[in-house]
Amino acid sequence: MQEIDLSQFAAPPSVGDAPDAVESIDALPHLFFFDNDMRAEMRVDAPVGEGRDVTIEDLKDLMMRKNVTAGVDTAALERLAAPLYGEQLVIATGQIPVNGVDGTCTELFPREVEKQMAERADGSVDYRELNLVRDIKAGTVLCDITLPTDGVPGFTVRGEKLKVTDGVKAVIPAGDNTKLSEDGLRLEATTQGNLVFRDGRFSVDTVIRVNNVDFDTGNISFSGDVQINGDVMDGFEVMAGGNVTLRGQAGAVKISAGQDLIVEKGMNGQGKALLEAGRNFKAGFIENCSLVVGEKLQAQSLINCQVECEGDVEVSSGKGIICGGKITTMGSVKAKQVGNDNNLLTVIVLGMAPRMIAERKRLGDQLEDVKRHLEELKKNVDYVERLVKDGRPVPPDRIQMLKRAQIQMPMTEKKREQLEENLNELEAKMMDTSGSTLTASTIHPPTKISIGVLSTNVIETRQSVRVYKSQEGEITFGKG
């Protein structure tokens, strides 16, 4: 503690002949400094004799001479100047500097995906279900972030500034297809895809690339594209919302693409494979497989396959053979050769799509349900109206039933009309087979050809032929 010597301000001793004369001394303030000038305290000694009381100007003058300029407690000065003698008060306090807090980043997903084998209903483990793909949606929050804070500067009571450090921003692991939210408090995915941690960052891949689909990868289920550079082992499944490209071999598997499915080489499904494409299917040779194609199918050969296609089927490159199995399509079929010399039955159905048949059944069933409901409503209304007409009392529950029926009937009638309209449109589309033809360089017997509800059998080999429905409504064989 440092005490300020203010003896030079004391009143000079009085001069007189009387030995008992009292010396007069003005009130005397003292200033003390603590903690490296972070606190200043003051005490005022009371005046002696006729000495003058302290004033607040005296206190401020002392503070000014000692450079006490910051953190001053005015109320404490006013108490000392009241006057308050003999008590030491804190009259100024410095500000301790507060360093800023660093920002943080809390990752909401683990960086590495661990294999999690699925348990079957019987308690056994399905080693094909490893759940290695983290399929997330756009907008998924990947990290929670806190922003750094600025430091609060400090100062001494003498006004000297004390250094402070601001907080540092957190390192955000933002990779491909991610972004910070506008307020900077979240790292979010910008697209749907597979969440991975690569090169120190979270990224969302819209394409999954694997060498093989086997026990190392497990089954794959993904909203985006899947590229398989090798093979798919028997018994495994690949489900993609986008495109699937298979560059190797596959057998007894299930592969489903929401958009295009490409089998670059070909495959023999052993009678157990199911291949689905929401849009287009393109392949080399396909044998012993079931195919469901939303738009166009292109292959070099289809051997013993069950095909359902909404568009055209083209088997005109390479060998261009359709042999055995059944091809059902809303569009046309084009091939170099249909059937072979071994009398293997091949069925071609044109102008029909199983999905449209299923949709017609669904609409028909809905329409029958609505008609039955409408009939029940009419019966209930007729019953209550007869009671009223005959002057008989109507129970309250019947009155409520009548009110509900009067509200439901027009809505149900409108629904019936809409279903009938949809069903008529679908049936008209199914009846239009003008664009459904079979064109082939060679058609071998036995081949069964259907166009709409018409059917015919090829009982002898035909060359360069085009099969279509004539204006007279007959299946016609013309020149291809």
N, C-alpha and C positions, 0 to 999 in steps of 0.2 A: 504494500500500500504506500502510495506516495502522498505526502501531505504538503500542501502549498503554504509556504511561509509568507504570511501577510503582516508581519510585524511592522513593516515600514508604513503601514496604514494606521498604526495605533496613535492615539492622541498623545502629545508630549506631556510629560508630567507638569503639574501646576507648581507654581513657585509662590511661596508664602512664608510668613514668619512662624505660622502656627504649626507645630509639629504633628498635630492630629488631622490635618486637612486631607480630604478624600480625593484621590486622583480620578478624573473623569475620562472614560474610554468609550468610544463608539462601539456599537455592535459589530462583531467581526465574523464574516463568513469564511469557511474552510472548504476546499474542494479536494476530493480524493478519487483516484482512478484505480480500477480493478480489472483483472482478466484481460490484460493487453488492450486496454482502452475500450473494452466492451461494455463497461458499466462505470458510471460516474455518480458519486454520492456527495451530498453537501450537508454541512452542519454550521449553524450560526451561534456564536457565543453571544450571550446577552451583554448589553452595554453596562458600563460601570459609572456610578455617579450621575453626572449630568450628560453622559455620553448619548449619542444619537441612536435611535432605533434604526434597524436595517430597512431598506426599501427594496422593492423588486428590481429597481434599476441597478442597485448595488450588486444584486445577484447576477443579473444579466451581464453587467460590466465584467464581473469576474469570469463568467463563462466565456465571454467574447475574447478576453485576454488569453485564456487557456484553450481556445479553439474548440469549445464544446458546441457543436452546431447540429448534430444529428440525433434523432431519437429522444428529443427533449420532452420531459413530462411537465407540461405547463401547470397542471394542477398541483404537483409537488412544490414547484417554485412559489405558487401563490400561498400554499400552506406555510412555507418558511418565511414568507414576507408578511404573514398575518399580524404579528410575527410569531414564529415558533422557535424557541431557543433551546439549545442543548440536545435536540433529537436529530439524528442523522438519517436523511431520506435519500432514496434513489431519485436523481433528477434527470438522468439520461441513460438510455439503454441502446446498445448497438444491435444490429441484426446479424445473427449467425447465418452464413450462406447455406443454402440447401441445394445440393446437386440434383439435377433432373434424374428421372427414373427411365431406364432403358426400356424400349418397346419390347414386346414379347410376341411370339408366334406359337400357338398351340395347335399341333397337327391332330386332326380329328380322325385320321385313318392311319393304320400302321403302314410303315414303309414297305415291309415285305409281307407277302401273302403266304400264309401257311396252308398246307394241304388239310382239308377237313372232309374226311370221308363220310358220305351219307349213310345213315342207318335205315335199312328196310323195315317194313312193318313187322316182319318176323324176328327182328333183332339182329339179323345178319348185316354185314357191311358191304355196301356197293363200292367197290374199288374204282369204278368208272366215274363216280361223282366226286370230284376233288374240290370243286368250287374255287378254282384258281382265277377265274375272271371276276373282276369287280365292275359290274356294269352299272354305271351311275347316270343320272339324268342331268341335263343342263340346269344350272342354278344350284347344284349341290354344293354345300359349303365344305370346303376341304380343310381350311385352317381358320381359327379365330385369332384376331390380331389386336393387340393393344398398342396405341401410339405412344412414342416417347414424350416425356414432359420436359419443359424448359426449366432450368435451374432458377432459383430465387436468389438474386444478388444479395450480398451482405455488406455491412459497413460498420465502422467504429463510431463511438460518440464524437470523435474528432472529424467525422465525415470522410474517413479514408475508405475507399471501396475495397471489398474483399472478393477474390476470384471465385468463380462458380463454373461448374461444368454442366452442360445440357445433356439430356438423355440421348442415346443413340438409337436409330431405327433398327428394328429387328430385321434379320435376313429372311426374306419371304421366298419359299421354294416354289416360285411360279414358273411352270413350264408350258408346253404347248397346250392350247385350248383351255387355258385358265386366265383369270383376270382378277384384279382387286376390285372390290365394291367401291362405289363412289365415295363413301365415307372412309375408305381405307381400313375397315375393321374386319373384312372377310376376304379370303381367297376362294373364288368360286369357279366351278366348271362352266365353260361357255358352250359346251355341246354334250350330247349323250355319247358315252363310249366307255372304254375300259380304263380304269384308273391305275396308273403305274407310277413308281418312283424310280426315276432314271437320271443319272448324272447329277444327283443332288437336288432334283426338282420333281414336283408332282406334275404329271402330264396326263391328258385324256386322249387315248388313241382311238381313232375311229376305225382302225383296221387292226385285227389280230393276226399276227403272222406266226405260224408254228411249222416245225419240220414235219412232225408226224402227230397224229391223234392216237394216243395209246395210254398206257397206265401212268406215264409221266405227266401228261396233260389232263387226263380225264376227259369226260364229255365236255363239249364247248357249247355254251349258250350265251349269245351276245347280240346286242341290238344293232351293231354296225356290220362291217365287212369282215370276212374270215378268209385268209389265204393260207392254204395248206401246201407246203412245198414238197412234202413227201406223201406218205400213205395214211389211210385211215384203217385201223385194225378192226377186225370183225367184232361186232357187238357194241361198237361205240356210236355216239350220236354227235352231230354238229347242227346247231340251230342258230341261224343268223337273221337279223332283221334286214340286213342289206344284202350284199353279194357274197357268194361263196365260190372260191376257185380251188379246184383240186388238181394238183399237178402230178400226183403219183397214182397209186392203185387203191382200190377199195373193193370190199366184198359185201358181206352181210351187215350192212350199216344203214343208218338213217341220216340223211343230209337234207336240211330244209333251209331255203334261202327266201327271205321276204321279197327280194328283187331277182337278180339273175344268178343262175347256177351254171358254172362252167366246169366240165370234167375234161381236162385237156387230152388225156390218153383214152380212157375208156375203163369199163369195169364189168365184172360178172357178179351180179348180186346174189347168186346161189338161190334164187327164189325167195330171198328174205330181205332184200334191200328196198327201201322206200326213198325216192328222190323227189323233192318238191321245189318248185320255183314259182314265186309269186308273179314274176314277169316271164323272162325268157330262159330257156334251157339250151345249152350247146355242149356237144360231147363228140367223142370219137365213137368207138363201138360200145353199145349198151346191151348186155345180155342178162336175162332172168331178173329183171328189176320191175318194180312198180313206179310209175312216173305220174306226177300231178303238176301240170304246167298252166300258169295263168294266161300266157300270151302265146309266144312262138317257140316251137321245138325244132332244133336242128341237130342231126346226128349223122354219122357215116353208116351206121347199121343199128337196127332194133331187132333183136333176136329173143323170142319168147318173153316179150315185155307186155305189161298191162299199162296202157297209156290213157290218161285223161287230160285233154288239152282244150283250152278255150279258144286258141287261135289256129294257125296253120302248122302242119307237121311236114318238115322237109328232110328227106333222107336221100339226098341226091349227090353228095360228095363221097369220095372214096368208093367203097363197094356199093353203097346206096341200097342196101337190102333191108326190107321189112319181111320178117319170116316168123310165123307162129305168134301166139299171143293175140291181144286185142287192142286196136287203136280207136279211141273214141274222141272225136274232135268237133268243135263248132265250125271250124274252117275247112281247109282243103288239105289233102295229103298228096305229096309229090315224092316219088321214089324211082330209082332205076329198076328195081326188081321187087315184086311182091310175091311171097311164097317161094317154094323151091321144088326140086324134082322128087323129094322124099315124101310127098303127100302130107305135109304138115299143115294143119288147118290154120289159116290166118283170117282174122276178122277185122274189117274196117267199117267203122260206124261214123257216118258224116252227118253234120247238122244237128248233133246232139252233144250236150255237155252235162256230165253227171252233176255238176254243181247247180246247173240250171234246173235239172230235174228235181234235185233236192229242194231248191228254192221254190219251185212250183208246188211241191208237196207241203212245204212250210206255209206258204201263202194260203193254200187250199184248206189246211187244217185250221189256221187262224180264222179264215172266213166262216167255216162251219161253226166254230166256237162263238163268234160274234153273232151269227144268225140265231143260234140257240139262245144266247143271252137276250137278244132283242125280242124273241118270241116269249120268253119268260116275263120280260117287262110288260109286254102288251097284255099278257094274260092277267097280270096283277092289276093293271089299270082297268081292264074290262070288268074284273071282279068287283072292284070298289065302285065303279060307275053303276053297276047293276044294283048294288046295295042302296046307293043314293036314289036311283030311279024308282026302286020298289018301296022307298020310304023307311027302310030298315036302318037301325042304328049302326054307325060305322065305328069299330073299335079304334082307340087312339093310335095303336101300333100300325093299323091299316092306313090311317091318314098319313102317318109319317112315311110309310112305304110308298104311298101314292105320290107324295112330294118328291121323294128320291127318284122314283121312276120317271116323273115328268122332267126332271133335270137330266137324267141319264139317257133317256130315249133319243133326243136329237144328237147327242154326242156319239152314241153307239151307232146310230144310222149313218152319220158322217164317216165313221170308221169303216163300216161295211162298204160304203161307196168307194172309199179309197183303196181298200183291199181288192175289190172287184176290178178297179181300174188297173192296179199293179199286176194282177193276175192276167188280165186280158193282154196287157202290153208284153208280158213275158211269154205268153203262149203264141202271140203273133210273131215274136222274134224267133221262137223255136220252130214255127212253121215255115219261116223264110229260109229255105235251103238253096237259094239261087247261087250263092257263093261257095257252096260245098261241092268239091269235085275231087276225084282221084285220078292222078296222072302218073303213068308208069311206062317204062320201056317194055317191061315184060310182067305179065300177071300169070302165075302158075295156079292150077287147081290143087287142092280145094281152097278157094278163097271166098268168104262170104262178105258181101258188100251191102250196107244199109245206108239209105239216105232218108232221114226223117223216119217215117213209119213204113217206108218201102224197103224191101230186101230182095237180093238176088244172089245166086251162087255161080261162081266161075267154074265150069266143068271141063274147059279145055284151055290150053295155053293161048294167051292173047299177046300180041306185040304192038308196041307204040299205041297205047290206048288211053282215052280220056273218058272217065265214067262220070255222068252227071244226071240230074233230074230234068227231063224235058218239059216243055211248056204243056204238054199233054198229061204231065204228072206221072211219067214212067221213067224207070232207070234206063239210061241209054249208054251204049258203048260207041264212042266215036274215036276219031283219029287223034292221037296225042301230039 
